[in-house]
Amino acid sequence: MSLLGRLCTFLVLIIAILLGGIFSGEFARLGLVRYYIENVASSDRAKGLWPSSVDLSLPHWSYDDIRDGELDGKIALVTGANGGLGFETAMELAIKGATVVLGCRNSIKCDAACEKINVKVKEVQSKGKAIPMIVDMS
């Protein structure tokens, strides 16, 4: 094999390793992506390189991005919906018009969460509603 052939083989190997590390999440797990974003992507010398070409300053998505009535007739299943992020997600989806199935382990907490959501939905005069469902995936 010629020197040029060996060089091409070596370059293909290096590219394969880099792509494998990026797409497998290994670089993120090792902290290399965070280092890159904090130290390299913010500098002028990295303009146009991936992932610095992604505008990280764009505003984050919020529930306000869902138009009123956009979820009318849709069904959403939210697990862990009797508290925390699950509850807030279920509340916002129901307010936006979705029928939300609350997946909870505790029936008392699930019923209480459904009641709170349905009261709020009636206050804002939305078509959404919350339905309890006991699911124990442990």
Protein Blocks (a to p, Z undefined) as FASTA:
>chain_A
ZZklmmmmmmmmmmmmmmmmmmnommmmnommmmmmmmmmmpmklgoiafklpcfkbccd
dfklpcghklgoiacddehklgcjllmmmmmmmmnopacddddfblklmmmmmmmmmmmm
mmnopabdcddddddfZZ
